[in-house]
Amino acid sequence: MLDFSFTEEQDLFREAIREWLAKNLPMERVRENDTNHELPKDIIKGLGDLGLLCMTLPEEHGGVGADWVTTTIAAEELGYADISVALPVFFLVQASWGFVVDKYCTDVVRDECLRKAAKGESFIGIGVTEPGGGSDVAGFKTNLTKGDGHWVLNGEKTYISGTAECKEIGGGYFVTGYNDRSAGHRGMTAVYLPLNLEGVEITKRFDNYGRMAISTGGFKMTDVKVPDEYQIGDTNRGFYLTMEGFDAARVLVSASCVGAAERAMEIGMEYIKERKAFGQELAKYQGIQFDLADMAAHHEAIKTLVYKTAWMMDQKYQHETFTPLEVSKYLSMVKYLAPHHALDVFRRTMLWMGAYGYTKECPLEMGIRGVMSYCIGAEGAANIQKIVIARETLGRDWTRTR
Ligand SMILES: Cc1cc2nc3c(=O)[nH]c(=O)nc-3n(C[C@H](O)[C@H](O)[C@H](O)COP(=O)(O)OP(=O)(O)OC[C@H]3O[C@@H](n4cnc5c(N)ncnc54)[C@H](O)[C@@H]3O)c2cc1C
């Protein structure tokens, strides 16, 4: 049976989030956060109270055991409310990477970080990218050396979301490095790295182009002793867990871009129904209508694919009816399409607004700056998505690069 409807609970859930965000995070507040470079504490607490933070974790671990379709609804609504995508980043990094950490970590990590993160009293992020590059995960320089009851970490991570917030509220990062370089990507191990461990030094906060309300920073690890209880998954599985985390994040990134694009179209439509040129409303010109039709058609196609992909995630995790690689192909498709679509919608609706669109009185520029981060690379660069799509479509024998 093919059924495209959401459940009644999911419809009510969407309504409840939209209502809460409309009341607590109107566009003026999104602008304020963007200007002040800060996510207000009441909003973070509100997300925790609503059960949205780390919602993918099972109830017994502090989450609400949400499935991926429901979590995707939340990501879409957060993107709709905060078109700068700062709050969606705070949400989705934890819903996705927190999910993977929880799946493979010890109770120590759950108690020290994840349960608190679900209440907004801690932060769990992803610390993969290094100064030498982010796409080539197997090319990383970070090393883990086995000690007695701990790993010793040396290396540096950069362009990492939420470092300032994590420093402030506590928590840490999923970090991978090599424990056995001779084994290639099969010689990597993942750990939970609290930012307050001795030997961890926050290097900087970048002056970003967009999503200003959440920080992007970096940290150095110098002879950091990470207790064995902080290891995530088995030794040598770090690369694979990293790929699983990227996959989980990609559907939520895509949904937040779809939400932001939907809001941009609404803002644009409101404007063209009011604004007159040559004696009639802009909305009455077919030149404008065709532009809208093009955006609306692409929007529906991409949104449908995003939810199909979320549904496939649920099938993968709950029934194993799809292999992880089958789902990865779709995740890369939506991660490739949705941010570029959102960027296109922001650019085109901004053009409808003439000079007003080019000012900060108009919210759309926050959206351009925000979704661009997902076109550039956060949770995987565009060409890397194409590599995955080509590999899973054409076959590995044709797409091996080395
Ligand atoms: C705002 C922001 C927040 C981020 N937050 C995090 C975070 O929380 N945690 C984290 O670990 N990382 C984070 N990142 C980093 C992100 O994961 C990387 O930007 C991404 O993986 C790409 O790595 P890179 O920037 O080093 O680009 P590179 O890997 O150097 O790639 C540069 C360009 O080359 C292209 N390219 C690379 N390899 C190939 C190839 N084989 N064929 C064709 N083209 C190729 C890429 O598509 C890209 O356009 C963030 C990035 C941004 C912008």
The ligand as a Gaussian input file, in Angstrom:
#p B3LYP/6-31G(d) Opt

LIG

0 1
 C       28.722000      26.473000       8.914000
 C       29.421000      25.150000       8.938000
 C       29.280000      24.333000      10.053000
 C       29.956000      23.105000      10.111000
 N       29.808000      22.313000      11.206000
 C       30.531000      21.169000      11.316000
 C       30.454000      20.360000      12.489000
 O       29.682000      20.604000      13.399000
 N       31.256000      19.273000      12.582000
 C       32.107000      18.910000      11.586000
 O       32.809000      17.922000      11.738000
 N       32.206000      19.661000      10.452000
 C       31.438000      20.772000      10.296000
 N       31.516000      21.536000       9.162000
 C       32.478000      21.182000       8.149000
 C       31.851000      20.422000       6.986000
 O       31.554000      19.103000       7.355000
 C       32.874000      20.511000       5.852000
 O       32.818000      21.838000       5.372000
 C       32.605000      19.542000       4.727000
 O       32.773000      18.211000       5.133000
 C       33.567000      19.816000       3.562000
 O       34.886000      19.858000       3.998000
 P       35.819000      21.121000       3.663000
 O       35.104000      22.353000       4.045000
 O       37.132000      20.860000       4.297000
 O       35.948000      21.103000       2.095000
 P       36.871000      20.125000       1.232000
 O       36.733000      18.733000       1.678000
 O       38.236000      20.702000       1.182000
 O       36.181000      20.299000      -0.175000
 C       36.239000      21.547000      -0.881000
 C       35.454000      21.446000      -2.167000
 O       35.950000      20.385000      -2.967000
 C       34.913000      19.497000      -3.305000
 N       35.456000      18.126000      -3.313000
 C       36.072000      17.471000      -2.296000
 N       36.407000      16.227000      -2.681000
 C       35.979000      16.086000      -3.956000
 C       36.053000      15.034000      -4.927000
 N       36.575000      13.836000      -4.617000
 N       35.516000      15.247000      -6.158000
 C       34.965000      16.435000      -6.480000
 N       34.887000      17.475000      -5.607000
 C       35.385000      17.305000      -4.382000
 C       33.833000      19.681000      -2.251000
 O       32.534000      19.398000      -2.773000
 C       33.978000      21.148000      -1.925000
 O       33.213000      21.921000      -2.813000
 C       30.791000      22.722000       9.040000
 C       30.879000      23.531000       7.910000
 C       30.192000      24.711000       7.843000
 C       30.295000      25.551000       6.606000

